[in-house]
Amino acid sequence: MGKLDGRVAVLTGAGRGIGAAVAETFAAEGACVVVNDLGAPMEGGGTDQGPAHEIAEKINAAGGKAVANTADVTSFEQTGELIQTAVREFGKMDILVNVAGIIRDSMIFKMDEAQWDSVIAVHLKGTFNTTRHASVHWRENRGGQFRLINFVSGSGLYGSPTQPNYAAAKMGIVGLTFSCANALGGYGVTSNCIAPVAFTRMTESLEGKATVMNYSASNPRISAQNVVPPVLYLAMEDSAWLNGRVIESGNGSIGLFSNPVMTRQVTKDGVWELDEAIQEMETSFRSAIESPNPFARKS
């Protein structure tokens, strides 16, 4: 008995790296899988049908069930057809995993509009597109055990200085995920994020550099497969208790982030006087900020 027997999953960005590892594991655990990948290069632009078809064929050759799909996640119409592919081929759609992404790095003062727009389109709009169409199917078939799993990144959670577009898109996905956790729970949907730590095309430029996580193709702790276990668990029916959270996975660790909480608050009856508000903020808030402050200016 597989952990996902009888379940149907749609995975974007599943032709390579983490997405492919998740797709193959899902299929090995009994899920029917729609392997979506446009086959674009890491910076976006261009298409290649090969990756999606190769992973689908590999799954089928191993005795699993998969179909390939090369829809562009930035297209509202194509993502609607992507979800319908699962319904048409396998009769339903239980799990949506949004992995697809590109990077176009630059410091904020050098970034051009095209770099910003392209990354936001693939990550944030792409996640909206697929989720929008999946949510309609889930709402119409309420009562199931449905799963929305969105990939985010430490680039947003920790604030990568060279990826303002990527960081903004990923934190936008966090907000979208939280919104869906509240909106779709009544229809049997849980909505969670995975923040991966792995050696992939996106982190390949770090290979050979002295980093805490030793980004290297030869380091098994940083393998794409080491990200998969919590993704699999979130897709299982047993994970119904877990909703609206961010989980970091990779480098041999699985971590649960706390959701944003207010740590200090000052209040007043009536309207604040400017000097009074400033004084209250400095007195109360400064002592609440952890030291060292990661966003403090360096002298």
VOPAGU-2260 file (C-alpha; in pm, 1 decimal, decimal comma):
REM VOPAGU-2260
SITE   aa  ch    i         X         Y         Z
SITE  MET   A    0       0,0       0,0       0,0
SITE  GLY   A    1     136,7     336,1    -101,3
SITE  LYS   A    2      96,5     649,9     106,3
SITE  LEU   A    3     -89,1     821,9    -179,5
SITE  ASP   A    4    -287,1     532,9    -325,7
SITE  GLY   A    5    -591,0     654,2    -517,8
SITE  ARG   A    6    -489,4    1020,4    -511,3
SITE  VAL   A    7    -431,0    1245,6    -811,2
SITE  ALA   A    8    -167,1    1518,7    -812,0
SITE  VAL   A    9     -78,2    1807,1   -1043,1
SITE  LEU   A   10     278,6    1931,0   -1008,8
SITE  THR   A   11     420,8    2235,0   -1185,9
SITE  GLY   A   12     792,9    2262,8   -1253,5
SITE  ALA   A   13     812,0    1883,9   -1228,5
SITE  GLY   A   14    1042,5    1816,7   -1520,8
SITE  ARG   A   15    1364,6    1876,2   -1327,6
SITE  GLY   A   16    1513,7    1909,2    -981,7
SITE  ILE   A   17    1288,4    1915,1    -678,0
SITE  GLY   A   18     969,1    1902,9    -882,7
SITE  ALA   A   19    1082,5    1586,5   -1060,0
SITE  ALA   A   20    1186,4    1425,9    -730,5
SITE  VAL   A   21     845,2    1501,9    -581,6
SITE  ALA   A   22     661,9    1370,8    -889,7
SITE  GLU   A   23     854,8    1043,5    -892,8
SITE  THR   A   24     803,7     990,2    -519,3
SITE  PHE   A   25     433,5    1066,6    -541,5
SITE  ALA   A   26     397,1     814,1    -823,8
SITE  ALA   A   27     599,6     551,5    -636,2
SITE  GLU   A   28     360,8     597,7    -342,9
SITE  GLY   A   29      56,6     530,9    -561,0
SITE  ALA   A   30     -52,2     873,5    -687,3
SITE  CYS   A   31    -151,5     942,6   -1044,4
SITE  VAL   A   32      57,5    1240,7   -1150,8
SITE  VAL   A   33      30,3    1519,6   -1406,0
SITE  VAL   A   34     389,0    1628,9   -1471,7
SITE  ASN   A   35     381,3    1991,6   -1580,3
SITE  ASP   A   36     689,7    2172,4   -1706,3
SITE  LEU   A   37     724,7    2433,8   -1978,1
SITE  GLY   A   38    1090,0    2341,5   -2016,0
SITE  ALA   A   39    1211,1    2700,8   -2005,5
SITE  PRO   A   40    1570,5    2787,1   -1913,4
SITE  MET   A   41    1638,2    2913,2   -1562,8
SITE  GLU   A   42    1606,5    3278,3   -1668,8
SITE  GLY   A   43    1275,6    3214,4   -1848,0
SITE  GLY   A   44    1196,4    3239,0   -2217,9
SITE  GLY   A   45    1181,0    2946,5   -2459,2
SITE  THR   A   46    1020,1    2607,5   -2423,2
SITE  ASP   A   47    1125,4    2243,3   -2426,8
SITE  GLN   A   48     873,5    1960,5   -2408,6
SITE  GLY   A   49    1146,7    1711,4   -2322,7
SITE  PRO   A   50    1169,7    1741,0   -1940,4
SITE  ALA   A   51     798,0    1686,4   -1868,3
SITE  HIS   A   52     773,1    1394,1   -2109,8
SITE  GLU   A   53    1094,4    1234,2   -1982,8
SITE  ILE   A   54     974,6    1231,5   -1620,4
SITE  ALA   A   55     628,3    1106,8   -1716,5
SITE  GLU   A   56     779,6     828,1   -1926,4
SITE  LYS   A   57    1017,0     736,1   -1644,2
SITE  ILE   A   58     725,7     709,3   -1401,7
SITE  ASN   A   59     520,2     497,5   -1639,9
SITE  ALA   A   60     815,0     269,9   -1714,1
SITE  ALA   A   61     851,0     207,6   -1341,2
SITE  GLY   A   62     489,4      98,9   -1315,9
SITE  GLY   A   63     337,9     430,2   -1208,5
SITE  LYS   A   64      77,0     647,2   -1374,4
SITE  ALA   A   65     166,7     984,7   -1519,7
SITE  VAL   A   66      90,7    1217,2   -1807,4
SITE  ALA   A   67     304,1    1504,8   -1930,8
SITE  ASN   A   68     181,3    1860,8   -1966,9
SITE  THR   A   69     368,7    2164,6   -2096,6
SITE  ALA   A   70     128,1    2444,1   -2004,2
SITE  ASP   A   71     274,3    2787,0   -1930,0
SITE  VAL   A   72     180,2    2869,7   -1570,6
SITE  THR   A   73     167,6    3241,3   -1652,7
SITE  SER   A   74    -133,5    3171,5   -1877,0
SITE  PHE   A   75    -472,0    3169,1   -1702,8
SITE  GLU   A   76    -625,1    2971,2   -1987,4
SITE  GLN   A   77    -348,5    2710,6   -2007,8
SITE  THR   A   78    -350,5    2647,6   -1633,8
SITE  GLY   A   79    -723,7    2588,1   -1649,8
SITE  GLU   A   80    -657,8    2317,4   -1906,1
SITE  LEU   A   81    -378,3    2182,1   -1685,3
SITE  ILE   A   82    -621,9    2115,1   -1400,6
SITE  GLN   A   83    -874,2    1967,9   -1641,9
SITE  THR   A   84    -605,3    1733,0   -1771,5
SITE  ALA   A   85    -595,9    1564,4   -1432,1
SITE  VAL   A   86    -974,7    1537,1   -1420,1
SITE  ARG   A   87    -995,4    1408,4   -1775,8
SITE  GLU   A   88    -712,0    1155,8   -1743,5
SITE  PHE   A   89    -765,3    1035,5   -1386,3
SITE  GLY   A   90   -1118,4    1139,6   -1291,3
SITE  LYS   A   91   -1035,8    1397,6   -1022,6
SITE  MET   A   92    -766,0    1621,5    -875,7
SITE  ASP   A   93    -669,8    1599,0    -507,7
SITE  ILE   A   94    -328,0    1762,6    -478,7
SITE  LEU   A   95    -170,1    2070,3    -634,7
SITE  VAL   A   96     202,4    2133,0    -586,9
SITE  ASN   A   97     334,8    2461,7    -726,6
SITE  VAL   A   98     710,7    2436,0    -785,3
SITE  ALA   A   99     759,1    2613,7   -1121,4
SITE  GLY   A  100     990,7    2911,5   -1113,7
SITE  ILE   A  101    1264,2    3115,6   -1276,4
SITE  ILE   A  102    1530,7    3354,0   -1146,5
SITE  ARG   A  103    1657,2    3682,8   -1287,4
SITE  ASP   A  104    1883,0    3818,1   -1016,3
SITE  SER   A  105    1996,3    4174,9    -964,2
SITE  MET   A  106    2037,5    4425,7    -685,7
SITE  ILE   A  107    1730,9    4647,1    -648,8
SITE  PHE   A  108    1912,7    4954,6    -781,2
SITE  LYS   A  109    2009,4    4767,9   -1100,4
SITE  MET   A  110    1693,4    4564,7   -1162,7
SITE  ASP   A  111    1492,6    4653,4   -1470,5
SITE  GLU   A  112    1119,8    4622,0   -1518,0
SITE  ALA   A  113    1142,8    4309,1   -1731,8
SITE  GLN   A  114    1341,9    4126,6   -1464,3
SITE  TRP   A  115    1080,8    4215,5   -1206,2
SITE  ASP   A  116     775,1    4138,2   -1419,2
SITE  SER   A  117     896,0    3802,7   -1550,2
SITE  VAL   A  118     974,1    3658,8   -1206,3
SITE  ILE   A  119     649,7    3787,9   -1052,0
SITE  ALA   A  120     455,9    3642,7   -1347,8
SITE  VAL   A  121     594,6    3290,4   -1315,2
SITE  HIS   A  122     602,0    3259,7    -937,5
SITE  LEU   A  123     318,2    3469,8    -801,1
SITE  LYS   A  124      75,3    3489,5   -1091,4
SITE  GLY   A  125     154,2    3130,0   -1188,5
SITE  THR   A  126      65,8    3010,3    -839,2
SITE  PHE   A  127    -255,0    3214,0    -846,4
SITE  ASN   A  128    -350,1    3074,2   -1187,3
SITE  THR   A  129    -320,6    2708,8   -1094,6
SITE  THR   A  130    -471,3    2760,8    -749,0
SITE  ARG   A  131    -767,5    2953,5    -887,6
SITE  HIS   A  132    -863,8    2670,2   -1122,1
SITE  ALA   A  133    -794,4    2397,6    -864,6
SITE  SER   A  134   -1006,5    2576,3    -603,9
SITE  VAL   A  135   -1307,4    2572,0    -834,9
SITE  HIS   A  136   -1274,9    2194,5    -874,4
SITE  TRP   A  137   -1233,9    2145,5    -498,9
SITE  ARG   A  138   -1530,4    2368,7    -416,8
SITE  GLU   A  139   -1750,0    2176,5    -657,4
SITE  ASN   A  140   -1635,1    1846,9    -503,9
SITE  ARG   A  141   -1630,8    1946,1    -137,8
SITE  GLY   A  142   -1588,7    1675,6     121,2
SITE  GLY   A  143   -1260,3    1536,5      -5,5
SITE  GLN   A  144    -910,6    1558,2     138,9
SITE  PHE   A  145    -752,9    1817,4     -88,3
SITE  ARG   A  146    -403,4    1962,7     -61,9
SITE  LEU   A  147    -245,3    2286,3    -184,2
SITE  ILE   A  148     134,8    2288,9    -144,6
SITE  ASN   A  149     319,2    2600,8    -259,0
SITE  PHE   A  150     695,1    2634,0    -281,7
SITE  VAL   A  151     843,4    2947,6    -129,5
SITE  SER   A  152    1202,4    3036,0     -41,5
SITE  GLY   A  153    1444,2    3152,1     220,9
SITE  SER   A  154    1520,2    3432,1     -24,1
SITE  GLY   A  155    1193,9    3588,3      83,6
SITE  LEU   A  156    1179,1    3461,6     440,2
SITE  TYR   A  157    1530,4    3590,0     515,3
SITE  GLY   A  158    1555,1    3866,9     253,6
SITE  SER   A  159    1810,5    3783,7     -17,7
SITE  PRO   A  160    1979,7    4112,3    -118,7
SITE  THR   A  161    2033,5    4006,6    -481,5
SITE  GLN   A  162    1681,9    3870,2    -543,0
SITE  PRO   A  163    1424,3    4141,2    -465,8
SITE  ASN   A  164    1191,0    4014,7    -739,5
SITE  TYR   A  165    1218,7    3650,9    -632,2
SITE  ALA   A  166    1188,9    3739,3    -263,0
SITE  ALA   A  167     879,7    3951,8    -323,5
SITE  ALA   A  168     714,9    3682,2    -535,2
SITE  LYS   A  169     780,1    3411,9    -278,7
SITE  MET   A  170     650,5    3619,8      12,0
SITE  GLY   A  171     345,6    3699,9    -198,9
SITE  ILE   A  172     291,1    3325,6    -227,9
SITE  VAL   A  173     310,6    3297,4     152,0
SITE  GLY   A  174      28,0    3549,9     181,9
SITE  LEU   A  175    -173,0    3371,8     -88,1
SITE  THR   A  176    -121,7    3041,6      92,5
SITE  PHE   A  177    -244,0    3185,3     423,2
SITE  SER   A  178    -547,8    3333,7     248,3
SITE  CYS   A  179    -631,3    2998,6      89,3
SITE  ALA   A  180    -589,2    2823,2     425,3
SITE  ASN   A  181    -868,0    3043,0     560,4
SITE  ALA   A  182   -1083,5    3045,9     249,1
SITE  LEU   A  183   -1076,7    2681,3     146,2
SITE  GLY   A  184   -1071,8    2493,0     475,4
SITE  GLY   A  185   -1447,3    2446,9     464,1
SITE  TYR   A  186   -1411,6    2256,9     137,3
SITE  GLY   A  187   -1162,4    2004,0     271,1
SITE  VAL   A  188    -850,1    2186,6     151,3
SITE  THR   A  189    -531,1    2242,5     350,0
SITE  SER   A  190    -289,4    2505,1     222,3
SITE  ASN   A  191      77,9    2508,3     320,3
SITE  CYS   A  192     421,7    2622,9     203,8
SITE  ILE   A  193     749,8    2441,0     157,7
SITE  ALA   A  194    1075,4    2640,0     172,1
SITE  PRO   A  195    1335,2    2406,5      16,7
SITE  VAL   A  196    1707,7    2391,6      78,4
SITE  ALA   A  197    1866,4    2197,1    -207,4
SITE  PHE   A  198    2125,2    2188,3    -484,2
SITE  THR   A  199    1928,0    2267,2    -800,2
SITE  ARG   A  200    1963,7    2476,4   -1113,6
SITE  MET   A  201    1870,5    2777,2    -900,4
SITE  THR   A  202    2154,7    2721,2    -653,3
SITE  GLU   A  203    2410,1    2573,1    -890,9
SITE  SER   A  204    2606,7    2899,1    -896,4
SITE  LEU   A  205    2688,3    2842,1    -527,5
SITE  GLU   A  206    2874,0    2516,0    -591,9
SITE  GLY   A  207    3229,1    2524,7    -468,1
SITE  LYS   A  208    3175,1    2832,6    -255,2
SITE  ALA   A  209    3227,3    2823,2     118,7
SITE  THR   A  210    2872,8    2822,1     255,4
SITE  VAL   A  211    2727,4    2678,8     572,1
SITE  MET   A  212    2515,5    2435,2     370,6
SITE  ASN   A  213    2792,6    2319,2     134,0
SITE  TYR   A  214    2600,6    2354,4    -191,1
SITE  SER   A  215    2741,6    2073,8    -403,5
SITE  ALA   A  216    2601,8    1808,2    -633,3
SITE  SER   A  217    2798,8    1552,7    -431,8
SITE  ASN   A  218    2645,0    1648,9     -95,6
SITE  PRO   A  219    2349,4    1412,8     -28,7
SITE  ARG   A  220    2209,0    1639,8     241,5
SITE  ILE   A  221    2151,8    1904,9     -25,3
SITE  SER   A  222    1994,7    1666,0    -277,7
SITE  ALA   A  223    1650,9    1741,6    -419,9
SITE  GLN   A  224    1527,7    1410,1    -280,9
SITE  ASN   A  225    1603,9    1526,4      73,3
SITE  VAL   A  226    1336,2    1796,0      35,2
SITE  VAL   A  227    1061,8    1547,4     -51,9
SITE  PRO   A  228     948,6    1382,8     277,8
SITE  PRO   A  229     745,4    1674,5     421,1
SITE  VAL   A  230     598,5    1744,5      75,4
SITE  LEU   A  231     478,6    1385,8      63,6
SITE  TYR   A  232     335,0    1413,4     413,7
SITE  LEU   A  233     147,2    1732,3     333,7
SITE  ALA   A  234      -8,5    1551,4      34,6
SITE  MET   A  235    -133,4    1263,9     251,8
SITE  GLU   A  236    -478,7    1250,1     407,0
SITE  ASP   A  237    -311,4    1210,6     747,7
SITE  SER   A  238    -190,0    1574,0     733,9
SITE  ALA   A  239    -538,2    1727,7     763,0
SITE  TRP   A  240    -437,5    1885,9    1097,5
SITE  LEU   A  241    -164,0    2096,6     934,8
SITE  ASN   A  242    -288,8    2411,9     762,5
SITE  GLY   A  243    -159,5    2760,3     691,0
SITE  ARG   A  244     204,3    2699,1     779,6
SITE  VAL   A  245     553,2    2729,9     628,2
SITE  ILE   A  246     787,1    2431,7     651,4
SITE  GLU   A  247    1155,3    2442,9     562,0
SITE  SER   A  248    1296,6    2120,2     421,1
SITE  GLY   A  249    1645,7    2018,3     314,0
SITE  ASN   A  250    2005,0    1989,7     428,1
SITE  GLY   A  251    1898,4    1702,2     653,7
SITE  SER   A  252    1651,1    1915,0     848,6
SITE  ILE   A  253    1277,4    1976,6     855,7
SITE  GLY   A  254    1168,7    2293,3    1031,5
SITE  LEU   A  255     841,5    2464,2    1116,0
SITE  PHE   A  256     831,3    2844,1    1092,7
SITE  SER   A  257     619,5    3040,1    1334,6
SITE  ASN   A  258     347,3    3245,1    1169,9
SITE  PRO   A  259     367,9    3623,8    1209,1
SITE  VAL   A  260     261,4    3737,7    1554,4
SITE  MET   A  261     254,1    4080,7    1713,0
SITE  THR   A  262     526,9    4098,5    1974,3
SITE  ARG   A  263     465,7    4447,1    2115,6
SITE  GLN   A  264     184,9    4700,7    2094,4
SITE  VAL   A  265     132,9    5045,7    2237,9
SITE  THR   A  266    -217,4    5190,0    2257,3
SITE  LYS   A  267    -387,3    5519,8    2332,8
SITE  ASP   A  268    -741,3    5644,9    2372,7
SITE  GLY   A  269    -787,5    5910,4    2109,0
SITE  VAL   A  270    -537,5    6049,8    1859,8
SITE  TRP   A  271    -161,6    6012,3    1904,7
SITE  GLU   A  272      52,5    6318,9    1937,1
SITE  LEU   A  273     355,7    6271,1    1710,6
SITE  ASP   A  274     623,9    6309,0    1978,0
SITE  GLU   A  275     431,7    6086,8    2216,8
SITE  ALA   A  276     391,4    5808,3    1957,4
SITE  ILE   A  277     759,5    5824,9    1864,3
SITE  GLN   A  278     865,7    5805,7    2228,3
SITE  GLU   A  279     638,7    5508,6    2298,3
SITE  MET   A  280     767,3    5322,9    1992,0
SITE  GLU   A  281    1131,1    5377,9    2080,4
SITE  THR   A  282    1073,8    5275,0    2442,8
SITE  SER   A  283     866,3    4965,0    2374,2
SITE  PHE   A  284     978,5    4836,4    2034,8
SITE  ARG   A  285    1355,8    4867,4    2064,2
SITE  SER   A  286    1373,8    4621,0    2351,6
SITE  ALA   A  287    1158,1    4370,5    2160,0
SITE  ILE   A  288    1383,7    4351,9    1855,2
SITE  GLU   A  289    1622,5    4061,0    1864,2
SITE  SER   A  290    1991,5    4142,4    1863,2
SITE  PRO   A  291    2166,4    4142,6    1629,2
SITE  ASN   A  292    1902,0    4289,9    1401,9
SITE  PRO   A  293    1956,2    4125,5    1057,1
SITE  PHE   A  294    1827,9    4441,3     884,6
SITE  ALA   A  295    2034,9    4692,1    1081,3
SITE  ARG   A  296    2272,5    4911,1     883,6
SITE  LYS   A  297    2633,7    4802,5     910,6
SITE  SER   A  298    2885,3    5072,4    1000,3
